[in-house]
Amino acid sequence: DHLAGSVGSSIQSMRVMLADGSIVNVSRDENPELFNLVVGGYGLFGVILDVDLQIVDNDIYQTERQIVSYKNFPEIFENEVLPDPNLGLFYGHLSTAKGTLLDEMIFYKYTKVDSGDADVPPLGEVSSIKLRRFVFNFSKLGTVPMSIKWYLEKNVEPKIESCTVVPRTQAMAEGEACFVSRNDPMHDSVSYIRNDLKNETDILHEYFIPREQFIPFVDGLRKIVQEHDVNLLNASVRVIHPEQNFLNYAPGEMYSIVLYINQPTTPAGNEKMGIVTRELIDLTAAVNGRFFLPYQLHYTPEQLQRSYPMIGDFFAAKRSYDPGSLFTNPFYEKSG
């Protein structure tokens, strides 16, 4: 949801068990410091027992795809996407094909419709998981397979997408329009992205970029991908609003660039991923962005401090709430 932001922004309150066994209520008004430490705190401050979330209606959307140049995307987003009050969901995919690498872009729009007495079936199993996984694995094999994957995403997927809702007042008038409930695009399969092939893995990266720096960042990203022959499987664009959590990755209005990269699980593969990661973090810092922490630990202490200048205070708060380090994770063990 390009208007709502992260799941964290939907949290009204939580009950949290602290390291000493005590249970406290936290919200933006009650124990606000602890609230902002727990949200985005990577499990270091306590056990979340339950959460009160703000929810919204399961609206009916008409789906649409638009293909543009990445250079035109920021203007289209500001002038067409943001002002549209009926646009409920939005995200983009950048091309990973060699001929249009990070240049051509598909963005996906879900526009609210007055569906009348619509038939909205319950969510079921996600379809075509094995086919989607096959296409993903096939695309790793070189330039031609990756180009075929991008062609399929542009030209074939729209013809076979699952249109789950039949609005009684809309179906005939809209012809071949595709309708879904809000829950449909929010409901995907983890199995689809799980790599179970031997001797390799697929790694997520995420970088938060000020909106005005989108084009320079993509240009720099393309250069790094080409120089290191990165096997880039997917590059998505999402919308991020300012966050209030203590370890803040979004101090302003930003785009999130989410990368999915294939690598061999060998010493050489890990070394190359480390080099690429550090170069991408430096690129992000050069455009006043920040990188997301919970992935591989290839960043240097200097890069962590530069992107998260509050990191010292974060670790001090951790030691205050949990002096015995009952709650831990690899990130804290490396950097704390």
N, C-alpha and C positions, 0 to 999 in steps of 0.2 A: 504494500500500500504506500504509494509515493507521497501521500498526505499525512499518514499516521506516523511513519517512522518505524523505530524498532519495537520489538515486543516489550522491551523495558518500559517504554512510554505508556503502555497499556496497564501496567501494574498499579493497582490502587493501594494494596497493603500486603504484608506477608507476616507469617509467624516464623521466627528463626530460632533454632536451638544453637546456643553459643558453646564454646569449648568447655565451659564449666558446667554444662548441663542445663543452665537456665534457659527459659523460653521467653522471648520478647516479641512484641508487636512492633513492626517498623513500617513507616510510610513516609511520604514527603513532609508530613506534619508531626509525626510521632517518631522519635529517634531518627531524624533525617540524616545525620552523618552515617549511621550504620546502614540505613537504607541505600545510600549512594555508594557505600563500600560493597554491600552484598550484590547489588545489581551491577554486573560487569566485574565482579570480584573473583571470578574463576574458582569459586568454592572454598576460598581461603579463610572466610570469616564465620562460617557456620553451616548448619544443615537447614535448608528451606523446607519447612513442614507443610505449608500450604500457602496458596496465593489467591488473592481476590483480583480478578482481571476485568477490565472494561471490555465488553464485547459489542459487536455491531450486528445488524441484520444480514442475513444471507441473501443479498440482493441478486438480481438476475442481470447478467451482462451480455452484450453482444461483443464478440471477439473481432479484432482487426490486427493486421500486420502491415507495417510500412517499411520500405527499404530506402535508406538515405545514406549519404556520405557522413562519416563521423564529424567532418568539419561543419556540417549543417545542423547536427544534432542539438548543440546548446541553444541555438536560436529557436529551433522548433520546440524544444522543451519549454523555454521561457514564454514563447508567444502563443503556443497552441495547447500544450499539455497542461501546464500549471493553471491557466485560466479556465479550463473546462470543468465545471462543477459536477458533471455527470461521469467523469472518468474516475473509475474506482480503483483499478490496479494498472500498473505500468512497469515494464522493465525492458532492457535492450540486450541484444547479442551482437558482439563485434565479430567480423569474419576471421576465421583461423586458416582460411585457404591462402596459399602462397600468393596468388595473383591479386588478391584483394585484402591482404593481411592487415587487420585492424583498421581498414579503410571503410569498406562496405559495412553497413549496420542494419540489422532488423530490429525494429522496436515493436513490442507487443502491447496492445491497448485493450482494456476491458471497460466498455462504456455501459453505464446503467440504463436499463430500458424499463418502461412501464409494461410489465408482462401480463397484466390481467390475472386470470386464474391459471397460473402456470403449473405444470406437472414437474416437481423437483424431486427426482429419485434420491434415495439415500446414497451416501458415498460407498463405493465398492472397491474392489481390488483395482489398482492402476493397470491399464492395459499396455500391451506391447513392450513389456519390460525386456524380454529376451532379444527382441528385434532392436530396441534402442541400445542395449548393451553391445550387441554385435556391431552396430554401426560405429559406436564409440571405439571399440577395440580395433575395428578395421581401419578407422581414420588414423591410427597411430603408425601405420605402415609406410607412410611416405606422402609425397606431394599429391599424387593423383587420388589416393583414397581420401585425403583430407578435403580435396576439392569436391569430391563426390558427396561427402558428408554435408558440406556447406550448400551444395546444389539441392540436396534433399531437404534441408531445413528451409530453404527459400521457396522451393517449388512443389515439393511433394507433401510435406507435413501439413500445409494448410488444407489440402484436399482430404486428408485422412484424420484430422483432429477430431477428438471425441466431443460431440455437441450433445450434452446430456439433458438439456432442458427444452421442453416443447411449450412455448408460450401460446396459448390458444388464440390470443388476439394479434399475435405478431407473425406467426410462422408463415402464413400465406403471403402477407404483404411484403415480407423481407426476402422472399425467394430462397436463395441459398445461404442466407445469413446463419451464423453459428451462435447459439446461445448456451451459456453455462451459468451455474450458480457461483457465487463468490468462493464457496468452499472448494470448488473443483480445481482451479489453478493453484490454490494454497495446499492442495493434497497431492503429494508426489511420492515416489517410491525411493527409499534408500537403496534398495537392491539394484536399481538402475545405475547408480554411481559407484557401487562397490566393486572394486577390481580384485578378482580372485585368481588372476593369472600368476604364474610363477616368475620370480626374479624381476618383478617390476611393481610399481605402485603409482597411484595418481594422487597428486598433492594439491591442496587448496592454498591459495594466497588471497589476501584481500587488502586493498589499499584505498584510503579515504582521501579524496582529492577536492580542494576548493573548486566550485563550479566553473569559475573563470579560468581555471588551469587545466581543464579537461583536454583540450587539443594539444598543448605542450606535453602533457603527461603521456597521452597516447602515442605521440611521435617518439618520445623517449623509450616507451615500452616496446614499440616496434623495432627500434634500433637494437635494444638488448636481446630481444627474441631472435632477430636475424644474426647478430654477431655470435651468439652462443648456440645457434641451431636448437633452440628450445622447442620441445615437442608440446606445443600449446594446443590443448584439446578444446577449451572453451574460454571465452572472455565475456562476462556479463556486466551490465551497467545497472545499478540500482540507485535509488535516491535516499540520501541520509540527511536528517535534520539535526540541529544541535542537541547534544546529549548533556545530561546533568550528573551522570555517574562520576565517581571520584577519579577513576582511571579513564579519563575522557578521550575517546578516539575521534570524536566529531565536535570540535569547538564551534563550528559554523555550518552553513548550508553547503553540503558536499555531495559528490557522487561517490559511490562505492564501486570500485573496479574489482570484480571477483575473477580470479584466474584458476584454471584447472590444468595442471601440468603433469605429464607422464615422465617418469624417471626410472632407470634401472636401480634395483636395490643392491648396488655394489659400492665399494669404497669410491670408485671413480664417479659413479652416479650421484652419490651423496656430496662429494666434493664439488662437482659442477653445480648442483642445486644450491649449495651454500654460496658459491660465487654469484650466481644469478640473483639469489635472494638479497644479498647485501647490495648489489648494484641497483635492484629495484627499490630497496629502502632508501638508498641515497637519492635516487631519482625522485621519490616521493617527498623527501625532505626538501629537495631543491624547489619544489612547487608548493611548499608549506602544507604538505599533507602528512598523514600518519598511517602507519601500518598496523594490521590486526595481529595481536599477540598469540592467540592460542593455537598456532600451527607449529611448524618446525622451529627449533631454537638456533637458527643460523645467524641471528643478528648479534652485533657486538654490544658491549656495555655502553659504548659511546652512542651507538645508534638508538638504543633503548632510552638513554637519558635525553637525547635530542628530540625524539618524538613524544616522549612522556616526561616532561620536566617535573611533574609531580610524583614521580616514581619513588623518590626517597620518602616523602610523606606517606605514601601508600604503604610501603613496607614498615614504616614506624607505627602506623595504625594497626597493621597486622600483628606486630609484636605486642601491642597494647591489648588488643582483644583476645589474642591467642598466644600468650607468652611461652607456652610449651610446644608450639608448632604442631598441635594435634592435626590440623588440617593442612595438607600440603599438595603439591603437584610438581611436575618437572620444571615448569616455568619458575616457580618460587625457589626450588632447590638450586637452579642455576643462577638466578639473579638476585634473590632475596638476601 
